[in-house]
Amino acid sequence: MTLRRSAIVMAVVLAAALPRLSTGQDGYRFELKLTTPDARHDPDGVWSDDDLAFIRQLGQSPSIYTARMTTPAGEWLLSQTNGDCNMQGMCTTLLLLRKAGTTPVEMANPQLPLGGSATLSLNYKKLFTRELDQNGNLFDGAYDVAPIQ
């Protein structure tokens, strides 16, 4: 097998394996999607109008990305803006749990690529992510899921 063909085979094998590394965890998969471009108000109430105005002051058009999941524990909402991202493109994200008749509770504050994905464990105790470090290397992240104080 030629060196070039070996490299192509290795790239295909790695590409097939990558999604299973962190996201292969059993659980509830969240896929963030752009839901509110050029946001002035967050329809879900996660981000304040001041948060969105601050993004605008930085010269960006505030965008909100969301993913929802209903489980026996309640409705989970993963929400992210483009306003707090580092140089590697990792952005602050909030995982909230909503139950009927109660105030939503912030349960985790992971870093995700803008519009990224995460997996909530079946027992609702961990949130698994795929992240980039300061050198641009991929690594698996894991966050405890519990009320944030």
N, C-alpha and C positions, 0 to 999 in steps of 0.2 A: 504494500500500500504506500502510495507516495506521501510525502510530508504534508502537502496541501490537502490531500484527501483525508489524512489523519486529523488534521486541524478542523476540517469541516465536520467530520464525524464527532469529534470532541465537542465542538460548539453546539451541535444539535443535541447531544446527550446532556450537556449542561443546561441548555435552554429548556429542555423538557423537565429537568430536575428542579430548576429554580422555583417555580410556583409551589412546589411541595415542601420546600424548606420551612418556611414559616406559616404559609397559608394552608399547608396540608394538615394543620391541626384540626381535630374534630371540633366543630362548633358552628356558631352563627357568623356567616360571612357578610361584612359590610363593604359595599363598593360606593365610595363617595362620588357623587355626580353634581355638576354645576346646576343649582336650582334657582339661585337668585343673582343674576348678573347685575352689575351697577346698582347694588343694594343701598337704599337709604334707610330701610327698616327691615329687621329680621322677622319674617312671619312666624317663626318658631319661638322668638323671644330669647334665644340663646345669647346673641350678641346685641349689645345696646346700640342705640342710635349714635352715642358718643364713640363707641368702638369703630363703627362704620365711618363716621365723620373723620376720625383720626387717620384711617387708611386713605381717605380722600385727600387729607392734608399732606400726606406723604407723596402725593402725585399719582396715586393709583386709583383705579375704579374698583371699589369694594365688591368682591364676589363671595357668595356663600355656597359651600358644597355641603350636601347632606346625604345621609343614608339612614333608613329606618328599618326596624325589625320588631315584630311583635312576638313575644315568647310567653310562656306561662308566668314569668316573673313580672311582666308588664311590657310597655313599649320602650324600646331603646332607640335613642337618637344620637347619631354621630354627626357632629357639625364642625365645620372648618371655614376659616376665611383666608384670603390671600394676604392679610395684613401683618402676620407675624411669622415670616418664613426666614430661615437662615440662608447662607450662601449656597448650601447644598440642596436647597429646595425643600427642606423639611419644615413643616408648618405646625403651629400649635393647633390642636384639635380637642374637642370636648366630647366625652361620652356621657349622656344623661339617661336616667331611668325615670320614666313617667308611669305613674299608677293613677287610676281614676280617683278623683277627689283629693289628690295630694299635690303638693308643690314638686316640680321636677327636681331630681337630686343629681348633682354632678358626681360621676362615679370614676372617671379616669381622665387624664390630661396627656394623651400620647402625642408624640411627634410623628407626623406622616407626610409623605410626599403630597404636594398639592393634588387633590382629586384621587388620593390613594385608596388603599383598602386595609382592613383589619379583620381579625377573627376573634369573636368572643367565645370563650370556652363554654362547653355545655353546662357546667356548674356555675357559670357567671362570675368566676373568681379571677380570671386572667383575660387580658386583651393582648393578642399576638399581632406583631407588626413586622414589616420589612422596611429597614431604614438605611440611610447612607451616613457614614461617619464623616469627619472633617476632611478625610483624604479621598472621599468618593467611593469608599468600599462598602458593599452591602453587608448588613448584619441583621440578625433576628432580634427584635425587641419584644419584651414581655412586660406588661404593666399590671399591677394589682388593681382589681376592680372592687372599690369600696367607696362609701361616701367621702368626698374630699372636704376637709375642714377648712 
